[in-house]
Amino acid sequence: MSLAIGVDVGGTKVAAGVVDEQGVVIAKSRRPTPSASPSDVEQTIADLVADLRAGHDVTAVGIGAAGFIDAERSTVLFAPNLAWRDEPLRDEVAKLIGLPVFVENDANAAAWGEYRFGAGRGFDHLVCVTVGTGIGGGIVLDGRLYRGRFGIGAEFGHMQVVPNGRRCGCGQRGCWEQYCSGRALLHEAREIADVQKEWGKRLLELGDGRPEGIEALEVTTAAQEGDPAALACFEAVGSSLGQGLADLASTLDPAVFVIGGGVADTGELLLAPARRIYAERLTGTTHRPHAEIRLAALGNEAGMVGAADLARLG
């Protein structure tokens, strides 16, 4: 049985797992991300690989990195939330571990994992949207991962949806992820609690009486209780998701959208308004097939599973 290690590098943690040919994670480990230093991140990856190799015979390592990856799948050109700028990640990690290394965008890796082993299995035309702190995207067309000419396609989160809108970590304004993400959910909740205190009373209670004390868990808790203000927050974020999916369908026409990421873990709180708005806003909606909108099946392991499988396939 061929084993590979998949590594998922995010802004706050580096998670790694040993993955078999069926996409099953048989061992895993994680460490905080030393995000200010590229060399420290690379050493963290190497340390995790060493830990996992101690008990398993692995053939390759795949790294899913949160950033723009070049067409050769070797260099991180830019990472909004990490200190990577033209960083030769593949070669640097390979020097440290002595194994073949393959680098992929983290959302692309998650999309591939869901296509091969998760909610997208059986669909050769798939779009994956991960809704977390920001938005990531991945595309599978005709059974092949689509990266674009320069390797940095499917960066859906940085489509401008509101001209001169909210500032984004990428340096632009009005990006989709500023209106459809964990940050967007908190922005809605804290704004309600700040300017409509009576309506946002329950949110304020959960935030210890301060708008800035409200976190995503509190918004979800209040929404699950049926609090109207919290439900309005999910309505806003879910509606933005649905509109974005309708726009993507006009361009890519997939069979299925797979929605992952931490915010998507709230399930129908997010997906119900997204499905409704998608159906309303899809061009020619009554005269065309609609893509399915499914919740991702692999959860937080999608990135490492996809990265490991891509490394195994070479």
C-alpha positions in Angstrom: 0.0 0.0 0.0 1.4 3.4 -1.1 1.4 6.0 1.6 1.9 9.7 1.2 2.0 12.6 3.7 -0.3 15.6 3.1 0.5 18.9 4.7 -2.0 21.7 5.0 -0.4 25.1 5.8 -2.7 27.8 7.0 -2.3 31.1 8.7 -2.6 29.7 12.2 -1.7 26.0 12.0 0.2 23.5 10.0 -1.5 20.1 9.9 0.0 16.9 8.4 -1.3 13.4 8.0 -0.3 10.1 6.5 -2.9 9.2 3.9 -3.5 5.9 2.1 -4.6 5.2 -1.4 -8.3 5.3 -0.4 -7.9 8.8 1.1 -8.0 7.6 4.7 -5.9 9.5 7.2 -4.2 6.9 9.3 -2.0 9.3 11.4 -1.8 13.0 11.9 -0.1 15.8 13.7 -0.2 19.6 13.9 1.7 22.6 15.1 1.2 26.4 15.2 2.2 28.3 12.1 5.3 30.5 12.6 3.8 32.9 10.0 6.4 35.6 10.2 9.3 33.5 8.9 9.3 31.3 5.7 12.3 29.3 6.9 10.5 28.6 10.2 7.4 27.4 8.4 9.6 25.1 6.3 11.3 23.7 9.4 7.9 23.1 11.0 6.8 21.1 7.9 10.0 19.1 8.0 9.5 18.4 11.8 5.9 17.2 11.2 7.0 15.0 8.4 9.8 13.5 10.5 7.3 12.7 13.3 5.0 10.9 10.9 7.7 9.1 9.0 8.9 7.6 12.3 6.0 5.1 12.2 5.1 4.9 8.5 6.9 4.2 5.2 5.9 7.1 2.9 6.9 7.8 -0.7 6.1 11.5 -1.2 4.9 14.7 0.5 2.3 17.0 -0.8 1.9 20.5 0.6 -1.3 22.5 0.4 -0.2 26.1 0.9 -2.5 29.1 1.4 -1.2 31.3 -1.4 -0.5 31.7 -5.1 1.5 28.7 -6.4 3.4 28.9 -9.7 2.6 26.6 -12.7 5.5 24.3 -11.8 4.0 23.7 -8.3 7.2 24.7 -6.6 7.2 28.3 -5.6 4.7 30.3 -3.5 4.5 33.6 -5.4 2.4 35.4 -2.8 0.5 34.5 0.4 -1.8 37.1 1.9 -1.6 35.8 5.4 2.0 34.4 5.5 5.4 35.9 4.9 5.9 34.1 1.6 7.0 36.1 -1.4 8.5 34.1 -4.3 9.4 31.4 -1.8 10.9 28.2 -3.4 8.9 26.0 -1.0 9.2 22.7 -2.8 13.0 22.8 -3.0 13.5 24.1 0.5 11.4 21.4 2.1 12.9 18.7 -0.1 16.3 19.6 1.1 15.2 19.1 4.7 13.3 15.9 4.3 14.9 14.0 1.4 11.6 13.0 -0.2 9.8 14.1 -3.4 7.7 17.2 -2.6 4.8 18.6 -4.5 3.2 22.0 -3.7 -0.3 23.0 -4.4 -2.7 25.7 -3.4 -4.5 24.6 -0.3 -8.0 25.1 -1.8 -7.0 23.3 -4.9 -5.8 20.4 -2.7 -9.1 20.4 -0.8 -11.1 20.4 -4.1 -9.1 17.5 -5.3 -9.7 15.6 -2.1 -13.4 16.2 -2.3 -13.4 15.1 -5.9 -11.5 11.9 -5.3 -12.9 10.8 -1.9 -15.6 13.2 -0.7 -18.7 15.0 -1.7 -17.6 15.4 -5.3 -17.0 11.8 -6.0 -18.6 10.8 -9.3 -18.7 14.3 -10.7 -16.2 15.3 -13.4 -17.1 19.0 -13.3 -16.8 20.4 -9.8 -16.2 23.7 -8.1 -15.1 23.8 -4.5 -15.6 26.9 -2.5 -14.0 27.0 1.0 -15.6 29.6 3.3 -13.4 30.2 6.3 -11.5 33.2 7.5 -11.5 34.1 3.8 -12.6 32.3 0.6 -10.6 29.6 -1.3 -11.5 28.0 -4.5 -10.7 24.9 -6.6 -12.0 23.7 -10.0 -12.0 20.2 -11.5 -13.0 20.1 -15.2 -13.3 16.8 -17.1 -11.7 15.1 -14.2 -8.6 17.3 -14.1 -7.6 19.9 -11.6 -7.7 23.3 -13.4 -4.9 25.7 -12.3 -4.8 28.3 -15.1 -1.9 29.2 -17.3 0.2 30.6 -14.5 -1.0 28.2 -11.7 -3.0 30.7 -9.7 -6.5 30.2 -11.1 -9.7 29.8 -8.9 -8.9 32.6 -6.5 -12.6 33.3 -6.2 -12.3 35.1 -2.9 -10.6 38.0 -4.6 -13.2 38.7 -7.3 -14.3 42.3 -6.7 -18.0 42.3 -5.9 -18.4 45.8 -4.4 -16.5 48.6 -6.1 -14.4 50.5 -3.5 -15.9 48.3 -0.8 -14.3 46.8 2.4 -10.5 46.6 2.5 -9.1 43.1 1.9 -5.8 41.6 3.0 -4.8 41.2 -0.6 -4.5 45.0 -0.9 -7.7 45.5 -2.9 -11.2 46.6 -1.9 -14.6 44.9 -2.2 -13.4 41.3 -2.6 -16.0 38.6 -2.3 -14.4 37.2 0.9 -15.0 40.5 2.7 -18.7 39.7 2.3 -18.8 35.9 2.5 -16.4 34.5 5.1 -15.9 34.2 8.9 -14.7 37.8 8.9 -17.9 38.9 7.1 -20.0 37.0 9.6 -18.3 38.8 12.5 -18.5 42.2 10.7 -22.3 41.8 10.4 -22.7 40.7 14.0 -20.6 43.3 15.6 -22.1 46.1 13.5 -25.6 45.0 14.6 -24.5 44.8 18.2 -22.9 48.3 18.0 -25.6 50.3 16.2 -28.8 48.3 16.9 -28.2 47.2 20.5 -31.8 46.1 21.2 -32.0 43.9 18.2 -28.5 42.6 18.9 -29.1 42.1 22.6 -28.5 38.3 22.5 -25.3 38.7 20.5 -24.1 41.3 23.1 -24.9 39.0 26.0 -22.8 36.2 24.4 -20.0 38.7 23.7 -19.8 39.8 27.4 -21.6 43.1 26.6 -19.1 44.3 24.0 -19.5 44.1 20.2 -15.8 43.2 19.9 -16.3 40.3 22.3 -18.5 38.6 19.8 -16.8 35.7 18.0 -18.1 33.2 15.3 -19.1 30.6 17.9 -21.3 33.2 19.6 -23.0 34.1 16.3 -23.6 30.4 15.5 -25.0 29.7 19.0 -27.4 32.6 18.8 -28.5 31.6 15.3 -29.1 28.0 16.5 -31.3 29.5 19.3 -33.3 31.3 16.6 -32.1 34.8 17.5 -33.3 37.1 14.6 -30.2 39.2 14.6 -27.8 36.2 14.3 -30.0 34.7 11.6 -29.8 37.9 9.7 -26.0 37.7 9.8 -26.1 34.2 8.2 -28.7 35.5 5.7 -26.3 38.2 4.6 -23.3 35.9 4.3 -25.3 33.0 2.8 -26.9 35.4 0.3 -23.5 36.6 -0.8 -22.4 33.0 -1.2 -25.4 32.2 -3.4 -24.9 35.2 -5.6 -21.2 34.3 -6.1 -22.1 30.7 -7.0 -24.6 31.9 -9.5 -21.9 34.1 -11.1 -19.5 31.2 -11.1 -22.1 28.9 -12.7 -22.5 31.4 -15.6 -18.8 31.0 -16.3 -17.9 27.4 -15.4 -21.3 25.5 -15.5 -20.2 22.8 -13.0 -22.3 19.8 -12.0 -21.8 20.4 -8.3 -20.6 23.0 -5.9 -18.9 21.6 -2.9 -18.9 24.1 0.0 -16.3 23.6 2.7 -14.4 25.6 5.3 -15.1 26.5 8.9 -18.2 28.7 8.2 -19.7 25.9 6.1 -19.6 23.7 9.2 -22.7 25.6 10.3 -24.6 23.6 7.6 -28.0 24.9 6.6 -27.6 28.2 8.5 -25.3 29.1 5.6 -26.4 26.8 2.8 -30.2 27.5 3.0 -29.9 31.2 2.0 -27.2 30.3 -0.4 -29.3 27.8 -2.3 -32.3 30.2 -2.4 -30.3 33.1 -3.7 -28.5 30.9 -6.2 -31.8 29.7 -7.7 -33.1 33.3 -7.9 -30.0 34.9 -9.4 -28.8 32.2 -11.8 -29.0 33.4 -15.4 -31.9 31.7 -17.2 -32.7 29.9 -14.0 -36.0 28.3 -15.2 -34.5 27.1 -18.4 -31.4 25.3 -17.4 -30.1 22.6 -15.1 -29.0 23.7 -11.7 -25.7 22.5 -10.2 -26.1 20.7 -6.9 -24.8 22.6 -3.8 -23.3 20.1 -1.4 -21.6 20.4 2.0 -18.0 19.1 1.9 -17.6 15.6 3.3 -13.9 15.6 4.4 -14.0 18.5 6.8 -10.6 19.8 7.9 -8.8 16.9 6.4 -9.7 17.7 2.8 -6.6 19.7 2.2 -4.2 17.1 3.5 -6.0 14.3 1.8 -5.9 16.1 -1.5 -2.3 17.2 -1.2 -1.2 13.6 -0.4 -3.1 12.2 -3.3 -1.7 14.7 -5.7 1.8 13.9 -4.4 1.2 10.2 -4.9 0.0 10.8 -8.5 3.0 13.0 -9.1 
